[in-house]
Amino acid sequence: MEGILPLFKPAGLTSHDCVFKLRKILKTKKVGHTGTLDPDVTGVLPICIGKATKVAEYITDAGKAYVGEVTLGFSTTTEDASGEVVEKKTVNRTISRAEIMKVLQSLTGEIEQTPPMFSAVKIGGVRLYEYARKGIEVERPTRKVTIYSIEMLDDREHFEGELISFRFRVSCSKGTYIRTLAVMIGESLGFPAHMSYLQRVQSANFTLENCLTFEEVEKHMEEGTIFSVLQPLETALSHLPKLLINDKVAEKVKNGALLQIPEDFNTSNGPIIAETVDGMALAIYSKHPNKPGLLKPVKVLRNDI
């Protein structure tokens, strides 16, 4: 079994729980997810199976999109609705749509975030949430992330009440914490805040429309049609530049040979896919660090065809 299964992750399960469950349903061990989603978060979780596990990192590194909800009025230990209340402040004024839009615009582009204590980031080889569960606060380095766009999903012109909530859609780079973004939005408006809802609606080229539930996966297994819903590993690489190769070069690629960079090939330091004329990805290459004009293999994907 080989391919990518776009899974709709339900609430209440970790990404690892989803992998464990799919190993049982699909009756195969080589299954991996493409980036951690918190248990409360639902939505797009591409699952790599068989040889497709070799390309999981390229889905993880690609952009993501979420629909989130920020609630103003109190903050929590986990920055989402599941944590304990840290600070409360009644929203004692009307907030205009224009004010919120100005804040969202100010958070678009490259911004700095500090990972929340309840996150999977490792400090000293230990995940932050392990420190947090013991009540230990550790210093976390800030990181730069990119917010490509934030779209307001609430058409109200004025927001009133002791607690105020509104939804937004955000497209962002790898490593962005939407929980932290919700807190930052609240801080900019002058109130403690937390993320009260989150759904991932896109990961790389995979969207909610592509996703299957666990029940649908089980049904396909029972009916013997699972292969019809698995997407080829090439789907995960479609956003990367391609170097088309002929059959003769393909044999060398399977054995990890260096390749000459074609004169008309526009390349960068990022990954490049060595692909056959019929669209099959054989290997991932990058510019050779010491030999100008050459590409070196990063990962051979297929050597048995």
VEXVEXMI-597541 format. One line per field, with one value per residue (C-alpha): residue number from 1; residue in one letter; x, y, z. Coordinates in steps of 0.2 Angstrom, whole numbers, plus 5000, padded with zeros to 4 digits. Each point is the difference from the previous one (the first is absolute). Layout:
% VEXVEXMI-597541
num = (NUM|...)
residu = (a|...)
px = (X|...)
py = (Y|...)
pz = (Z|...)
END
This chain:
% VEXVEXMI-597541
num = (1|2|3|4|5|6|7|8|9|10|11|12|13|14|15|16|17|18|19|20|21|22|23|24|25|26|27|28|29|30|31|32|33|34|35|36|37|38|39|40|41|42|43|44|45|46|47|48|49|50|51|52|53|54|55|56|57|58|59|60|61|62|63|64|65|66|67|68|69|70|71|72|73|74|75|76|77|78|79|80|81|82|83|84|85|86|87|88|89|90|91|92|93|94|95|96|97|98|99|100|101|102|103|104|105|106|107|108|109|110|111|112|113|114|115|116|117|118|119|120|121|122|123|124|125|126|127|128|129|130|131|132|133|134|135|136|137|138|139|140|141|142|143|144|145|146|147|148|149|150|151|152|153|154|155|156|157|158|159|160|161|162|163|164|165|166|167|168|169|170|171|172|173|174|175|176|177|178|179|180|181|182|183|184|185|186|187|188|189|190|191|192|193|194|195|196|197|198|199|200|201|202|203|204|205|206|207|208|209|210|211|212|213|214|215|216|217|218|219|220|221|222|223|224|225|226|227|228|229|230|231|232|233|234|235|236|237|238|239|240|241|242|243|244|245|246|247|248|249|250|251|252|253|254|255|256|257|258|259|260|261|262|263|264|265|266|267|268|269|270|271|272|273|274|275|276|277|278|279|280|281|282|283|284|285|286|287|288|289|290|291|292|293|294|295|296|297|298|299|300|301|302|303|304|305)
residu = (m|e|g|i|l|p|l|f|k|p|a|g|l|t|s|h|d|c|v|f|k|l|r|k|i|l|k|t|k|k|v|g|h|t|g|t|l|d|p|d|v|t|g|v|l|p|i|c|i|g|k|a|t|k|v|a|e|y|i|t|d|a|g|k|a|y|v|g|e|v|t|l|g|f|s|t|t|t|e|d|a|s|g|e|v|v|e|k|k|t|v|n|r|t|i|s|r|a|e|i|m|k|v|l|q|s|l|t|g|e|i|e|q|t|p|p|m|f|s|a|v|k|i|g|g|v|r|l|y|e|y|a|r|k|g|i|e|v|e|r|p|t|r|k|v|t|i|y|s|i|e|m|l|d|d|r|e|h|f|e|g|e|l|i|s|f|r|f|r|v|s|c|s|k|g|t|y|i|r|t|l|a|v|m|i|g|e|s|l|g|f|p|a|h|m|s|y|l|q|r|v|q|s|a|n|f|t|l|e|n|c|l|t|f|e|e|v|e|k|h|m|e|e|g|t|i|f|s|v|l|q|p|l|e|t|a|l|s|h|l|p|k|l|l|i|n|d|k|v|a|e|k|v|k|n|g|a|l|l|q|i|p|e|d|f|n|t|s|n|g|p|i|i|a|e|t|v|d|g|m|a|l|a|i|y|s|k|h|p|n|k|p|g|l|l|k|p|v|k|v|l|r|n|d|i)
px = (5000|5007|4993|4993|4983|4993|4992|4987|5006|4986|5001|5007|5014|5018|5009|5009|4983|4994|5016|4998|4981|5004|5014|4986|4987|5012|5010|5017|5013|5008|4989|5005|4991|5006|5000|4992|4982|4995|4986|4986|5004|4991|5004|5012|5014|5009|5006|5014|5000|5014|5013|4990|5007|5016|4991|4991|5012|4996|4982|5004|5011|4987|4988|4984|4983|4989|4983|5001|4990|5007|4991|5004|4997|5011|5017|5004|5016|4999|4994|4985|4983|5006|5012|4998|4996|5015|4993|4982|4995|4983|4998|4994|4999|4993|5014|4998|5003|5012|5010|5001|5005|5014|5007|4998|5010|5013|5003|5001|5018|5015|4996|5009|4991|5005|4995|4987|5005|4987|5008|5011|5015|5016|5011|5015|4993|4983|4984|4993|4983|5010|5007|4983|4991|5013|4997|5017|5002|5015|5007|4994|5009|4989|4999|4996|4984|4991|4982|4995|4983|4986|4982|4986|4985|4988|4990|4995|5006|5000|5004|4992|4999|5010|5007|5003|5003|5004|5006|5014|5009|5019|5013|5017|5017|5006|5002|4986|4990|4982|4997|5014|4993|4983|5009|5010|4984|4992|5016|4999|4982|5004|4992|5006|4994|5001|4996|4983|4999|5012|4998|5014|4992|5016|5017|5011|4988|4988|4983|4985|4991|5014|4998|4993|4994|5005|4983|5003|5017|4993|4987|5012|5011|4985|4995|5018|5000|5012|5013|4988|5000|5019|5009|5017|5015|5003|4985|5011|5013|4990|5005|5019|5010|5001|5015|4994|5011|5001|5001|5019|5002|4986|5011|5014|4988|4994|5018|5003|5010|5005|4991|5005|4989|4993|5005|4982|4995|4995|5005|5002|5007|4984|4995|4998|4990|5008|4985|4997|4990|4985|5000|5008|5011|5016|5011|5001|5016|5008|5014|5017|5008|5018|4998|4993|4989|4995|4985|5002|4987|4991|4988|4997|4981|4999|5014|4990|4991)
py = (5000|5017|5017|5015|4999|5017|4997|5011|5000|5000|5009|4990|4991|5005|4998|4985|4992|5002|4991|4986|4998|5000|4987|4988|5004|5000|4984|5008|5007|5013|5015|5017|5017|5017|5012|5000|5006|5003|4988|5013|5005|4992|5000|4996|4987|4992|4983|4992|4981|4989|5009|5016|5001|5006|5016|5004|5015|5009|5000|5006|5014|5006|5014|4997|5008|5001|5006|5006|5010|5012|5004|5016|5001|4987|4991|4982|4989|4991|5015|4991|4995|4985|5009|5008|5018|5011|5018|5007|5017|5004|5008|5017|5009|4998|4994|5005|4989|5013|4998|4981|5001|5012|4987|4986|5010|5004|4981|4996|4997|4994|5000|4993|4988|4991|4982|4997|4989|4987|4996|4986|5011|4993|5009|4991|4984|5001|5005|5016|4992|4988|5015|5008|4985|5000|5019|5005|5016|5000|5013|4998|5008|5011|4994|5009|4994|5006|5005|5000|5007|5002|5001|5005|4988|5011|5013|5010|5019|5001|4987|5002|4989|4994|4987|5003|4986|5001|4988|5003|4989|5001|4993|4998|4992|4985|5002|5013|4998|5006|4999|5013|5011|5000|5007|5013|5006|5002|5009|5012|5004|5002|4984|4983|4987|4982|4989|4993|4990|4994|4989|4997|5003|4997|4992|5002|4995|4990|5008|4995|4995|4987|4992|4984|4996|4984|4992|5003|4993|4984|4999|5001|4986|4989|5002|4999|5017|5008|5002|5011|5014|5000|5014|4997|5006|5013|5010|5005|5006|5010|5017|4996|5003|4985|4994|4988|4986|4986|4981|5000|5013|4992|4985|5011|5009|4984|4997|5017|5008|5018|5010|5014|5016|5004|5017|5006|4993|5013|4993|5005|4992|4992|4982|4995|4985|4988|4995|4988|5006|4991|5009|4988|5007|4990|5011|5016|5010|5017|5010|4992|5011|4997|4997|5014|4995|4983|4994|4987|4988|5003|4985|4986|4997|4986|4988|4984|5005)
pz = (5000|4995|4999|5009|5010|5003|5017|5009|5017|5013|5017|5015|4991|4999|4983|5007|5005|4982|4993|5013|4995|4981|5002|5007|4987|4985|5007|4997|5011|4989|5004|5004|5003|4993|5015|5017|5003|5017|5007|4999|4982|4986|4981|4987|5005|4985|5005|4991|4997|4993|4990|5001|5018|4991|4995|5016|5004|4984|5005|5017|4993|4988|5005|5010|5002|5015|5005|5018|5013|5012|5016|5010|5018|5008|4996|5005|5004|4983|4990|4995|5008|5009|5012|5017|5000|5003|4998|4999|4994|4995|4983|5005|4984|4982|4988|4982|4985|4993|5016|4999|4981|5004|5013|4988|4987|5012|5003|4982|4993|5010|5019|5015|5012|5016|5000|5014|5015|4995|4983|4993|4997|5009|5012|5006|4992|5010|4992|5007|5005|5011|5010|5000|5008|5014|5003|4994|4989|4989|4989|4981|4986|4988|4982|4984|4990|4986|4999|4982|5002|5013|4995|5012|4999|5010|4992|5015|5000|5019|5014|5018|5015|5015|4989|4982|4987|4981|4987|4987|4987|5000|4987|5008|5000|5009|5019|5002|5016|4997|5019|5002|4986|5009|5015|4990|4992|5018|5006|4986|5004|5018|5008|5005|4987|4995|4985|5003|4983|4987|4984|4988|4983|4989|5001|4985|4985|5011|5005|5010|4984|4997|5018|5006|5017|5009|4996|4982|5000|5009|4987|4986|5008|5002|4982|4993|4992|5012|4985|4991|5014|5003|4991|4992|5010|4985|5007|5015|4988|4988|5006|4998|4984|4988|4990|4986|4996|4987|5003|4999|5013|5010|5003|5007|5011|5008|5005|5008|4986|4999|4986|4990|5002|4982|4994|4998|5017|5013|5017|5018|5015|5004|4995|4982|4994|4987|4990|4985|4985|5006|5016|5012|5014|5001|5012|5009|4996|5006|4994|5004|5014|4993|4982|4989|4986|5008|5010|5014|5005|5017|4999|4988|4999|4988|4995|4996|4984)
END
